Amino acid sequence: MTSKSFNVFGHASRTTAMLLAIVLTLAAGLRAADSDDRESEKGLQGTWRVHVTTYNSANGATPGDFHSLLSFARGGTLSGTTGSPLYKPGQRTSDYGVWDHAGANRYKAVSEAFIVFDSDVTSPLPLKAGVQTITQAIEVNGNEFQSVASTQFSNTQGVAGPHLCATAIGERMTIE
């Protein structure tokens, strides 16, 4: 009878040891993920307040400065919204796209937004309903970034419209 009790406790000890090993492995994984999150603070991942300065690459005209928000998610997706005065309320959707590491503290990104309806003919940049594609080269320095971007507009038939360029300065949004 003693040996039977000993076997039950022996089995329980092995089960407990196995469960403890699983818990410790999971905890180590969570610590590693937390460490990865802290390391990513030095990279592009996160949400950024962005000050954008646009210019027309054809004639050098500057349609104006504005602010945007961009969020770069783990796994390489991005989303954003803009406060550009070029658009009437509801004329442009949010941005959605992808980003990737390009080496050291450099990144590349491309996003698209729909232009839902045509601009008025009196608009400083008459746009047709279609798509806006933004391609960026981004360099991160701690909680700030600098970006050079190219913006291409295309109508619903895919015919290229205006082309703008931009420079931007981003500041990482943080909890203080």
C-alpha positions in Angstrom: 0.0 0.0 0.0 2.8 2.4 0.7 4.3 1.8 -2.8 0.9 2.6 -4.3 0.7 5.9 -2.5 4.3 6.7 -3.4 3.5 6.1 -7.1 0.5 8.5 -6.9 2.6 11.2 -5.4 5.5 10.4 -7.8 3.1 10.8 -10.7 1.7 14.1 -9.2 5.3 15.4 -8.7 6.1 14.7 -12.4 2.9 16.4 -13.5 3.6 19.4 -11.3 7.1 19.6 -12.6 5.9 19.5 -16.2 3.3 22.2 -15.5 5.9 24.3 -13.8 8.2 23.9 -16.8 5.4 25.0 -19.2 4.6 28.0 -17.0 8.2 29.1 -16.8 8.6 28.7 -20.6 5.5 30.8 -21.2 6.7 33.4 -18.7 10.1 33.6 -20.5 8.3 34.0 -23.8 6.2 36.9 -22.4 9.4 38.5 -21.0 11.0 38.2 -24.4 8.0 39.7 -26.2 8.0 42.5 -23.7 11.7 43.0 -24.4 10.9 43.0 -28.1 8.2 45.7 -27.5 10.7 47.9 -25.7 13.3 47.4 -28.4 10.7 48.3 -31.1 10.4 51.8 -29.4 13.7 52.5 -31.2 12.1 51.5 -34.5 9.1 52.5 -36.5 6.4 50.5 -34.7 3.9 52.7 -32.9 1.7 55.7 -33.5 3.2 59.0 -34.7 2.0 62.6 -34.8 3.3 63.8 -38.2 3.8 67.4 -39.6 3.7 67.2 -43.4 4.9 69.8 -45.9 3.8 69.2 -49.4 5.0 70.6 -52.7 4.0 70.1 -56.3 6.9 68.3 -58.0 6.0 69.7 -61.4 5.9 73.4 -60.5 7.2 73.7 -57.0 3.9 75.1 -55.6 3.3 74.4 -51.9 -0.3 73.5 -51.3 0.4 73.8 -47.6 1.3 72.1 -44.3 -0.9 69.9 -42.3 -0.9 67.2 -39.6 -1.5 63.5 -39.8 -1.5 60.5 -37.6 0.2 57.3 -38.7 0.2 53.9 -36.9 2.8 51.3 -37.8 1.8 47.9 -36.4 3.9 44.8 -35.7 3.9 42.6 -38.7 4.3 45.5 -41.2 0.8 47.0 -41.6 0.1 50.7 -41.3 -3.0 52.9 -41.0 -3.4 56.7 -40.8 -5.5 59.7 -41.2 -4.8 63.2 -42.4 -5.9 66.7 -41.6 -4.9 68.0 -45.1 -7.0 71.0 -46.2 -6.9 69.7 -49.8 -9.9 67.5 -49.0 -13.5 68.3 -48.3 -15.1 66.4 -45.3 -15.7 62.8 -46.4 -13.8 63.2 -49.6 -10.9 61.0 -48.6 -10.8 57.7 -46.6 -8.2 56.7 -44.1 -4.8 55.4 -45.3 -4.0 51.7 -45.2 -0.8 50.1 -46.2 2.4 48.2 -45.4 5.9 49.0 -44.1 9.2 47.2 -43.9 12.7 47.7 -42.4 15.2 48.9 -45.0 18.3 48.6 -42.8 19.7 50.4 -39.8 17.2 53.0 -38.8 15.6 53.3 -42.2 12.2 52.1 -43.3 10.0 52.1 -46.4 6.2 52.3 -46.5 3.4 52.5 -49.1 -0.2 53.3 -48.3 -3.4 54.0 -50.2 -6.6 56.0 -49.6 -9.7 56.4 -51.7 -10.7 59.7 -53.0 -14.5 59.2 -52.8 -15.7 62.2 -55.0 -14.3 64.8 -57.3 -13.0 68.1 -55.9 -14.7 71.4 -56.9 -13.1 72.9 -60.0 -12.1 75.9 -57.8 -9.9 73.6 -55.6 -6.2 74.4 -55.5 -5.6 70.8 -56.5 -8.6 69.5 -58.5 -8.8 65.8 -57.7 -10.9 63.1 -59.4 -12.5 60.2 -57.5 -10.0 57.4 -57.4 -6.9 56.4 -55.3 -4.1 58.3 -53.6 -0.9 56.2 -53.3 1.8 57.5 -50.9 5.3 56.0 -51.0 7.7 57.0 -48.1 11.3 56.6 -47.2 11.5 57.1 -43.4 14.5 57.5 -41.1 13.9 57.0 -37.3 16.0 58.7 -34.6 14.6 57.6 -31.2 11.2 59.1 -30.8 11.4 61.2 -34.0 11.4 60.5 -37.7 12.0 62.2 -41.0 10.3 61.2 -44.1 10.4 61.9 -47.8 7.3 61.0 -49.7 5.8 60.8 -53.1 2.1 61.0 -53.7 0.4 59.8 -56.8 -3.3 60.3 -57.6 -5.1 58.1 -60.1 -8.8 58.3 -61.2 -11.2 55.3 -61.0 -10.0 54.2 -64.5 -6.4 54.2 -63.3 -5.3 57.2 -65.2 -2.6 59.1 -63.4 -3.5 62.5 -62.0 -1.5 65.1 -60.0 1.8 64.1 -58.4 2.9 65.7 -55.1 6.0 65.3 -53.0 6.3 65.8 -49.3 8.7 66.0 -46.4 7.5 65.1 -42.9 8.6 65.1 -39.3 7.1 62.6 -37.0 7.0 62.5 -33.2 6.2 59.2 -31.5 3.1 59.3 -29.4 3.9 58.1 -25.8 2.2 57.8 -22.5 3.9 60.0 -20.0 
